[in-house]
Amino acid sequence: MANTAPNTLIDRAIEACLQCLHWCSACVDEALNDPSRMAGSIRLCHECAPVCSVCASLLSSNSQFAHELCSVCADICEACAAECGQHKHVETMRRCAEACARCATVCREVAKGGPIRKAA
């Protein structure tokens, strides 16, 4: 059965993914100032950003697979939030951790709702 979740949930997920993409990209740039200490953040942000981008794209096109990618996106975002959250003294990294945590929450909600439309 297709997810009948209000579009507001999908819109929130798209926005959360785009914000996460933005802050992960900014976080990588910031973390490159001290790559030996922040290698974990760089690595996870490099994984998280493209997944968020594809997730936003699939959500925007009402893909029948979006909910599955949202589950993976939530897992990666949770890991990224935990890693970047260890560097809260750096504003960009704190904001990245917050964006990743928000994205994980809303993507998990979409994932639990199942397909957003039926297969063709």
C-alpha positions in Angstrom: 0.0 0.0 0.0 1.3 3.4 -0.9 2.2 5.9 1.9 -0.6 8.4 2.2 1.5 10.7 4.4 0.8 14.3 3.8 3.1 16.0 1.4 4.3 18.1 4.3 6.3 15.1 5.5 7.9 14.6 2.1 8.5 18.3 1.8 10.2 18.3 5.3 12.3 15.3 4.3 13.4 17.0 1.0 14.3 20.2 2.9 16.1 18.2 5.7 18.1 16.3 3.1 19.1 19.5 1.3 20.1 21.2 4.5 22.2 18.1 5.5 23.9 18.2 2.1 24.7 21.9 2.6 26.1 21.5 6.1 28.0 18.3 5.3 29.7 20.1 2.4 30.6 23.1 4.7 31.8 20.7 7.4 34.2 18.9 5.0 35.6 22.3 4.1 36.0 23.3 7.7 37.4 19.9 8.8 40.1 20.0 6.1 41.8 22.7 8.3 42.7 19.9 10.7 42.3 16.6 8.7 44.3 14.5 11.1 41.9 15.2 14.0 38.7 15.3 12.0 39.2 12.5 9.5 36.1 10.7 10.7 33.9 13.7 10.1 35.4 14.2 6.6 34.8 10.5 5.7 31.2 10.5 7.0 30.3 13.8 5.5 31.6 12.6 2.1 29.2 9.6 2.4 26.3 11.5 3.9 26.2 14.4 1.4 25.6 12.4 -1.8 23.1 10.1 -0.1 21.1 13.1 1.0 21.3 14.5 -2.5 19.9 11.3 -4.1 17.4 10.9 -1.3 16.0 14.5 -2.0 15.9 13.7 -5.7 14.0 10.4 -5.2 11.6 12.1 -2.8 11.0 14.9 -5.2 10.1 12.5 -8.0 7.8 10.4 -5.8 10.0 7.3 -6.4 8.7 4.0 -5.2 12.2 3.4 -3.7 12.5 6.7 -1.8 11.4 5.2 1.5 14.1 2.5 1.2 16.8 5.1 0.6 15.4 7.2 3.4 16.2 4.3 5.8 19.8 4.2 4.6 20.0 8.0 4.7 18.8 8.0 8.3 21.5 5.5 9.3 24.3 7.5 7.6 23.0 10.8 9.0 22.9 9.4 12.5 26.5 8.2 12.2 27.5 11.6 10.8 25.7 13.5 13.5 27.4 11.5 16.2 30.9 12.0 14.6 30.5 15.7 13.8 28.8 16.3 17.2 32.1 15.4 18.9 33.4 18.8 17.5 30.7 21.1 18.8 33.3 23.7 19.6 33.5 24.3 15.8 30.3 26.1 14.7 30.1 24.5 11.3 30.5 21.1 12.7 27.9 21.7 15.3 25.5 22.9 12.6 26.3 19.8 10.5 25.6 17.5 13.4 22.2 19.3 14.0 21.3 19.1 10.3 22.2 15.4 10.2 20.2 14.6 13.3 17.1 16.4 11.9 17.5 14.7 8.6 17.8 11.3 10.3 14.6 11.9 12.2 12.5 12.9 9.3 14.0 10.3 6.9 13.3 7.6 9.5 9.7 8.8 9.6 9.4 8.5 5.8 11.0 5.1 5.8 8.5 3.8 8.4 5.7 5.0 6.2 6.6 2.6 3.3 6.5 3.4 -0.4 5.3 6.9 -1.2 3.5 5.6 -4.3 2.7 2.3 -5.8 4.9 0.6 -8.4 3.8 1.3 -11.9 
